[in-house]
């Protein structure tokens, strides 16, 4: 029987990052994965969707160049070649994780793990012994009980990226982050895209002003948008709403995800009151203290970078110095549309609901020299701060490079800085980031 200090079950962002951290701390580590190394994010989520968004951006840039005198012609979309490129990106990153495991002497097992007890794990026909177990089993697509859905061939994110032919008419049920990103990825390529959201608005978790900009961009791209509607039935090649029928040759259902908790049943690990997640303490320990859990199976943001940070913190609690748990207001939230949305912390409404006296200010991309020169004037930067002490409570950026620039504001907050620290910084000119400095100065003067 092989003996380990830590066995990680799940090789997604929560699992493989935690495994590498434990190995760097001198521990003997094994990782078990029943699907593909890299998990949902690498194989059917973050990475392939960003590859497709890049393809769309190339088309948009060609159209933009035509308007300003760089004349070019788009002759065709070779969709299989775009899929081939996406597969190459995914494969390169998979090989990178394998290299990290080899470099850190981490044993990797492909197969389905089962927990014999809190110290023994079975995979294939191997019985492994361990001091600690880290569950990082991720999640799977949740498909709601839509009338007729069981009788049609539909896609989820687990299968969408397997398509070899470009859809002519794509209907997306779900107007959350994933659904909207994929609308932005496919519409510029020439696919007729329709997004159906039963909630009152798309992107319900995002800033309302940001959502309004994205809604406008979708319409400019020719995407048909239905919000606050009722889906009566799904039929072959057709979605029936109360007063309208929408045809499709491909149907994509992106209505959330559900944690993979099945492996925990054998140990009868305690769940949260709603039974959707494993209950963990502030150090990510489950109801059995040698078994930890991170990522989509615990409460918090279902985001790859959140899972990775949780995994690191869990491992450091096992083998190094204890750290405070990850807080939601420390996690950047990103939507990779064109323009991008990035945010963190409290919104203006949330801050006021907490009884805080808030100071809110916003500056537009349209007033920035770099944005004007680059024809990237759609968007804004907004900072929410405490009015008395100028502590940063939250931030929202909508625009080009938003997902990169948000970290400047977040870094100041994390270092316990205030608006004054932003104002003191010297930002290069001309840059988009100098808007952050201007906003900091505007808010304290």
N, C-alpha and C positions, 0 to 999 in steps of 0.2 A: 504494500500500500504506500503510495506516494504521500509525503507529508509537506504541507505548505503553511506559511504564516497567514496567507490570505488567499481565498478563492473568490474571484469576481464572476458573477453570473450575468452576462450581457456585455457585449463589446461595442456598445454605442458610446457617445460622448461622455456619459456618466461613468461607464465601466472602464473603457480603455485608458482614460486620463487618470482615473484613480489607481489603476494597476501600475502605470508608469511611476506615479508618485510614490506608491508603496515600495516599488523596486529601488527607487532612488534613495529611499530611507533604509535600504539594506535588507529588505524582507524577501522571502521566497514566495513568488506569486504565480498563480494560474488564472487564466481567463477562459470561460466557457461561453460559446455562442452557437445557437442552433440555426441562425440564419446566416447573413453575410457580415463580415467584420466591418465595423463602422456604424452599424445600426441604422435606424430610420433616417437620421439626418444625412448621412453620407450616401446612402443607397437610393432612397425614395423620398427625400425631403429637401433639406436646406441646399445641398450641393447641386443635385440635378436641376432643381428649380432655378437656381442662380445661373446655371449654364444656359438654360432656355431663355431666361430674361436677358442674357447677354446677346443671344441670337436676335431677339426682338429689338434690342438697342441698336444693333448694327443696321437694321432696316430703317429705324427711326432716324438715325444719323444720316443715312443716305438721302432720305426725303428732306431733311433739314438742309443738307448741303446743296441740294437742288434749288431750294428757295433763295439761296444766297450766292449762286453763281458757280458752284462746283458741280457741273452737270454730269450726271451719271444715270445709268439705267439698270433697274433690277429685272433680270430676264426670267429667273425662276427661283423657287425655294427647293433645294435638294434636301428634303426632310430627313431621309435615311442618313445622309452625311452629317446632319446636325445631331441626330441620335448617336451616331458613331463617335462624334466629338465628346458628347456628354458621357458616353461609356468610358472613353479614354480618361476623362477627368476623374471619374469615380474610381477607375482602376488604379490610377496614379496615387490617389489618396489612400486607397486600401493597402497598396504596397508600402506606403509610408508608415502605416500603423504596424504592419508586419515587421518592418525594419526596426521600429522602436521596440517592439517586443523582443526581437532577437538581440538588439543592442543591450537591453536591460535583463536578459536571461529570463524572460517571462514565458512560461509554458502556455501554449494556446491549444485548446481542444475544440474541435467542431463537432457539435452534437447537442442533444437535449439533456440538460442537467435535471437531476431530481435530488431533493434534500432528504437524506436518510434520517439524519438528526442534525442538531445544531453544529456538529463537528465533522460530519461525513457527508460527502457529495458523490453521487454516482453520475458518470457520463459515459455513454456507450457501454462498455463492460468494465470500465475502470472505476474502482472505488478510491476516492481521494480523501485524505484527512486534512483538517485545517484548524487553525486557532480562531480565525474570523471568516465570516461570509459577508460579502457585499452584494446585495441584490440591486441590479441596474437593468432590469428586464424591459424597460421602455413601455410602449403602448401600441395600440393598433387602431385603425380607423373605426369610428363609431358611425353606424348607419341607422338613422331613426326609422320607425315603423311607418314608412310612406306607403299609401295604398297602391298596390301593384308592383312595388319595387322588386319583389322576389321573383317576378315573372319576366324581367328584362335583363339584358346584359348591361351592366353598368361598371364604371371604373371607380376606383378609389386611388389615393396617392400610392398605394402599394402596387397598382397595376398601370397607372397612367403613363409612367415613364418607360413602359415596355412597348408602347405603340410604335410601330414601324412606319405607318402612313399618317400623314397630317390629316386631322379631322377637317371636314368641310363645314359642318355645323356642330359646334360644341356647346352643350348646355351644362352649366355648372350649378349644382344645387349647393348653396352655402356661400355666403358673402363675407366670411371671415378672412383672416390674413392669407391663408393658403389659397382659397378660391380666387381672391382678388389678384394675388400675385400671378397665378396661372392665367387669368384673363389678360393681364398685361403681357404675359409671355407669348400667348397664342394669337391674339388679335392682330398685331403688326405683321405677322407672317401671312395673313390673308384668311385665317379661319374666322368664320362668323360665330361670334361668342355671345351667349346670353347667360347672365347671372341671375339666379333666383334666390332671394333671401326672405324667409318668412318673418324674421324680426323686423322691427320698424326701419332699421337702417343697416347698411353694410358697415363693416369695421366698427362694431358697437363698442369695442374696447379702446378705441382711439379717440384723440381729441376731435371734437365736432368740426372745428374749422379745418383741420387736416383732412377729415373725411370728405368735407365739401369739395376740397380741391381735387381729391382722387376721384370723386363722383364725376366731376366736370371733365377730368382727363379721360375717364372711361367713355364718356359720351363722345368726346372728340375722336377717339379711336374707333367709334362705331359699335361699341359694345352695348347691347340692349340690357337694361337693368330693371329688375322687378324687386321692389322692397315692400315689406309688410303685406305679403300676399299669402293666400292659402293654396297649397298644392292639393288638388282634388284627387288626382290619380296619375300614375306613370304608366304609359302604354308603350308598346313597341314603336320606337322612333318618335315618340311624342310625350310631352309633359302637359297635362291639362290643369290650368289654373281655373279660378272661378269663372272668369269671363274671357279666357284666352287659351289657345293651344299653341305650344311651341315645339317645332320639329327639331330633330337632332339625328346625326349619324353616330355621335358618341355622347354619352351621358357620364359626367363626373360628379360624384357625391363627396363633398368635403364638409362634413358637419360636425367636426370635432374628433377627439381621440379618447380612448379608454385604456387605462393602465392594465398591464399584463400581470395580474396578481395570482395566477393559477399556481405557480411554483411555491407560493407561500402557504398554501392550504395545508400541506403535510405537517407543517410546524404550528399550525393554528395561530399564526401571528395576528395580533390585535389590529383591527382596522378602524378607520375614522367612523364617526357616527353615521355618515351617509354610505358607508361600505365601498366608497370609490377609491380609497387610498389606504396604504399601510400607515398606521400611526407610529410616528417616531418622536424621540425627544430632540432637544436642541443640538445634539451631537449626531443625529441621524441613526441612533440605535432604535431598533424595534422593541417589541415586548420581550424578546430574548436578547440579552445584552451583548452577545457575541455575533449577532446578526444585524447588519446595518442595511439601510435602503435609501436610494437617492433617485432623482430624476422624475420621470412621469408617474411613478407609482407612489410618490409622496405629494402632499399638498404644496402648491407653489406654482410658479410659471412652468409650463411645458415647453421649455426652451433648451436647446443644446448647451448653450454657455452656462445656464443655471445648473444643469445636471453636472457639468464638468466641475464647476466650483464646489458644488455639494459633495461630489466624490472626493475631491482633494481634502475638504474639511473633515469628512468622515475618516479618511485614512490617517490624517494627522491626529485625530482623536485616538485612533487605535495605537499608533506607533510613535507619535511625537508630541508636540505641544498642542494643547486644546485651543480651539479657536471658536469665536462666536459664530452662530449659524448665519447663513446667507439670508439677508432681508430683501423683501420684494422691492423696496425703494432703492436698492443697490443694483438692480438688474436692468440693463438697457433693453428696451423693446423695439424691435425693428420691423418695418414693412418695406420690402424691396421693390416697390412700384417705381414708376417714373412720373413725378418725382418720388423720392423716398420719404418715409416717415420714421423718425426715431424719437423715443421719449424715455423718461424714467421718472420715478417718484410720484408725487401727488399732482393731480390736475387741480385747476383753480376751484372746481366744484367740490372735489374731495377735501381740499384744504379748508374750505369754508364750512363744510359739514363737520369737520373736527373742531370747529370753533376758533380757528386760527385767523388772525388779522393779516391778510395777505397783500403782497405787493406784486402786481402782474404787469409785465411789459412785453411788447412785441416789436420786432423790426422786420421789414420786408426785404426779400431778396432783390426786389426791383429797384432798390436804392443803392445797391452794392456794385462797385465798379467791375469787379471780376465777374459777377453774375451777368451784368449787362454785356461785357465783352464776349462772354461765352454763350450768350443767348440762353441763359438759364435763370430767368427772372421770376419763375413761378415758385412761390413758397414763402416761408417766414421762420423766424426763430422766436420762441417764447420762453421766458423764465418766470417761474413762480417762486417767490421768496417770502420769508417772514418780514413783516413791515418794520418791526421794532429792531430786531437784531441783524437783519439782512442775511439770515441763513437760507441757503438754497433748499427749497422743498421739492422742486420738480422742474422738468424742462421738456420742451417739444421743439423739434426741428422738422420742417417739411421743405424738401428741396434737394438739389443735387448734393451728393456727398453727406447727406444728413446722418447716415448710419456710421460714418467715420467721425464727424464733428461732434456728435453728442457726447463723446468721451471726454472732451475738453471740459465741459460743464460738470460732468459726473466726477471727473478727477478732482476738481476743486471742492465739490461737496464731500467726497470721500476723505479728503485731507482736512476736513473740518474748516474749509475756507468759506468766505462769505462773498457777497457781491464786490466788496472792496478788493479782494484778491484778484478777481477777474479784471477789475478796472486798472489795477497796477500792472497787469501783464502787457507786454509789447507784442502786438500781432503784426506779422508781415503784411505789407501792402504791395500789390492788390491780392487779397485772398478772400475766400468766403468766410473763413474763421474770424476775420477781423470784425464781422458783425457781432460776434459774441462779446468782444471787448467794448464795442460801441454800446451794446445793450446794457452791460454792467455799469458803464459810466452814466448812461441815461437814467438808470434806476436809482442811483444814489444821489443824483444831483437834481 
